[in-house]
Amino acid sequence: MKTHEIYIKRCLELAKNGLPAAMPNPSVGAVIVFDNKIIGEGYTSKYGENHAEVNAINSVKNKSLLSKSTIYVSLEPCSHFGKTPPCADLIIKNKIPNVVIGTMDTNEKVAGNGIKKLIEAGINVTVGILDLECKASNKRFFTFYEKKRPYIILKWAESQDGFIAPLSKEKQEPIWISNEVSRQLVHKWRSEEQAILVGTNTILDDNPKLDVRDWKGNNPIRIVLDRTGKINEKYNVFSSDIKTIFITEKENLTSNDQRIFENAIFDKRLAFKITEILLKHKIQSVIIEGGKLTLQTFIDANMWDEARVFKSKKLLVEGIKSPEISFKNVKTQHILDNELVTFFNYD
């Protein structure tokens, strides 16, 4: 492996530590190398705090070495003032002569301007090392700015005979098709995304909390489809402890900081309208957990990036059939007695 690739690979390892706290910022890894030795490294802190380059530079004990070093970053250094000053300016200020960048930032606020600023300052800049891997590490960020929608993950569990739920049940609570380990994994997934979305029937039938109580992490914003206003305060999603956005055809409903009402027409363009609303609220990723109609709406509109499907050995004999999906790539793994199949809607 070439030298540049070795250090960018380390940047990618570091960047994993920044998610999901960094969102809606990308999580970046940065490594500072002097005389073929790493003298500093860092990754993006939680949103509003230091970027990777700042943390890496701050970690260098002997700052005099910076003027003879190379800084590696998995994403182009920012060039604009946001919640923090531009990282490109900090690199220039510390007279770091060489910058190696994994991939360009497609956010219009940066989009090559960080690279341009560094080159104009006389810095030697190399771009495009492990480009695809660096893009993949911030797939949510790139999808948001390039496709103008969140990164969309579909999730469901289905029985061996292809049903996601029975036709009827005695209690208003979820019927678990997958096992306990799978359920904990789902809560971990929720903690990694900015939002979770479900349809009306999922709320009426199961009364879920849509939180991460089985995992340590932040609760995602709840997105609830409620076309005619059937969901009221007796349901868990009406609690004020988690921010919830209700998408409805009902008008003149009063919103507050934790309970927001957005209007949409529930027609064949519903999936597109939902993504517009999520874009408005700067939500970069969403996991959609049901029900069948909601999942199929996004599948039919080809508005999805991953589908994570638990396949159980349980038999329901009859029930609600699982969504129908076509895909380009697939990955399979086993979780105890369940099979987790992940479909990817890209090459």
VENJOFEN-V985847 format. One line per field, one symbol per residue. ss: DSSP state (h for helix, s for strand, l for the rest). phi: phi as a letter, one per 20 degrees, with the letter a starting at -180 (. if undefined). burial: 1 if it has 16 or more other ideal C-beta (glycine too) atoms within 10 Angstrom, else 0. Layout:
ss=???
phi=???
burial=???
This chain:
ss=llhhhhhhhhhhhhhhhhllllllllllssssssllsssssssllllllllhhhhhhhhlllhhhhhhlsssssslllllllllllhhhhhhhllllsssssslllllllllhhhhhhhhlllsssslllhhhhhhhlhhhhhhhhllllssssssssllllsssllllllllllllllhhhhhhhhhhhhhllsssslhhhhhhhllllllllllllllsssssllllllllllhhhlllllsssssllllllllllsssssllllllhhhhhhhhhhhllllsssslllhhhhhhhhhlllllssssssllllllllsslllllllsssssssllssssssslll
phi=.fggfgffffgffffgfeeegfgeffeddccdcclmcfdabacfffgndgegffffffeffdfffffcdcddcfcgffccecfcfffgffffgelfeccddfbfeefgfdlnfffgffffeneeddcnelgffffffcgfffffeedlbffddebbdcffenddaffbbedebfeeeeefffffffffggfedfbccbefffffedlfelddfeberefffedcebgdmfecffegfefefcfcdedbefdmeeecfdcddcebeedfeggffffffffgeleebbdddpegffffgfffeldbdccdcedeefddmbqeffgdcdbdcbccbdcledddddedebf
burial=00010011111101100111011011111111110001111111100001111111100100001100111111111110000001111111010101111111111001001110110000101000110011101111111110001111111111100011100000000110111001001110111111111111111011110111001001111111110000100011110001111111000000000011110101000110111011000011111111110111111000111111111101010011011010000000000001011110100
